[in-house]
């Protein structure tokens, strides 16, 4: 029985978790909020990779934007994205490939949490208890609601490798730490991790100063004895910083804008956030705690839920022995919590004003999922162990039984004061009480499978009922993930776009949406006349009229062009040619994220506008020769095409950047494979 339980200790709860979320995982219920956006972008990225294309441009996002922002959001070098590429190569749909990836990614988070708990407490039972509470908390809902699982997995595995390295000082564990940090650094928001690590390091120095000194001595000795390996690790981390540094440089260059995010910020980078926007991400302002005890049938994916046995562990542990580890975790939880309360506390405002990294963090409440919740669960399980040890060391069986009964009754009374508590909550309290009574009555011990089963039942029955309430949502994920985000503008007024070309943002704020939408419905337009313009309110009024009438006039910036680029043909047709494909004047040869290839057959030279946003990194070639690419009609690509037959190629960026990005992916993939080989060779007790 023991060997069988060991073998399936983590997989059976995880399979039941999959069963609880089957409606999401089979595509019946949709992803929501940021989770949908990330699914779309990761799908777009991996689809391009599967075709041998590294996307540096996103044509489907508001008429085209540089793609590096999305690459930094997801951490494009993550070796595990290859799972999606492999699944797509095997014929799995885009939606299902992503869902399989995100499901396995969540399991990796739970596995790391189990390993960390087991390393700290050296007991499978407590590690299992922490694992199932984590697995069946609302962390499981978050992967269908936002993107933070992408960040959380490398963070939690970093701390696992850190603990292992502090115990054994082996190369594989140090390399694991470096790989996790490298993945985090390639994202544009590594600051969640840096903040958590800072708190961890500070309180570790406070509570374990002598251990920290010993760790540093042994660590420096290890590096001195493994100089070549140490140099490789340093090189790896330095290389990992390059994508983020390049992105931050780009974020100050004006090639993109983030109006809704950057509004009110006092830094040049478009990725920085105004303090008002940070307050909107406050852990209190979101109301995510509203359904922990009330109206649970209407809990949303973004709401916070923790199985009630978590609270029973904390409540019953009031008489347990307090140790240094409990205080260490408690101070970490309190410290991180203080900076997430932006509206009621002054710490975050001070940090925002004096530390630049806090100007980049908008959704400050993500600290709850990345640090506060996992550390709180670990704290509760450690307190639970302390309580059981106190019971085991006492001969007062009756007194302990009375205390346990009273603590459970207190939770019952508390729950009776709330509306909408589901029946599974009462089952959880009853099963928890049974566990404690059996433990006390059986002379402070419980059989190996029974203890695991009772704890799991207390978690599962409550959580399964709660998750079942999410089935009210209906839609299909397949349609949402297999197609790019819709970019039809619906507003009739100004819009604060989240991420866009700077010139497209200007158009959105000056041109009526129906007019702009109708114009963007034409991919290619041929003009005879090209007039210069200046950015004035009067121009945009006349430009809107020109777009509405389909006038045979394209406009280019007076400051960016010369007389040679302009042309006035008085006897030309009044209307522009908005459908050159059907007239046989133009044919699209091929098109991917980074390239346009078209052929033209014109009786006279004409100005071609491609309604994909202009960017200075786009390069044009006509019949193999470089051509001048202009910013036309405020935001789009335009160029003069000669008469006769021509082949036009537009290419974004340069070959050296494609080589750089593919090389970086290969470098991370090779490091990951090297790590797996090292861990296999040095496999220890808890792997």
Buried (B, 14 or more C-beta within 10 A) or exposed (E): EEEEBEEEBBEEBBEBBBEBBEBBBBBBBBBBBBBBBBBBBBBBBBBBBBEEBBBBBBBBBBBBBBBBBBBBBBBBBBBBBBBBBBBBEEEBBBBBBBBBBBBEBBBBBBBBBBBBBBBBBEEBBBBBBBBBBBBBBBBBBBBBBBBBBBBBBBBBBBBBBBBBBBBEBBBBBBBBBBBBBBBBBBBBBBBBBEBBBBBBEEBBEEBBEEEBEEBEEEBEEBBEEBEEBBEBBEEBBEBBBEBBEBBBEBBEEEBBBBBBBBEEBEBEBBBBBBBEBBBBBBBBBBEBBBBBBBBBEEBBBBBBBBBBBBBBBBBBBEBBEEEEBBBBBBBBBEBBBBBBBBEEBEBBBEBBEEEEBBBBBBBBBBBBBBBBBBBBBBBBBBBBBBBBEBBEEEEEEEEBBEBBEEBBEEBEEEBEEEEEBBEBBBBBBBBBBEBBBBBBEEEBEBEBEEBBBBBBBBBBBBBBBBBBBBEEBEEBBBEBBBEBBEBEBEEEEEBBBBBBBBBBBBBBBBBBBEBBBBBBEBBBBBBBBBBBBEEEEEBBEBBBEBBBEBBBBBBBBBEEBEEEBBBEBEEBEEEBBBBBEEEEBBEEEEBBBBBBBBEBBBEEEBBBBBBBBBBEBBBBBBEEEEBEBBBBBBBBBBBBBBEEEBEBBBBBBEEEBBEBBEEBBEBBBEBBEBBEEBBEEBEEEBE
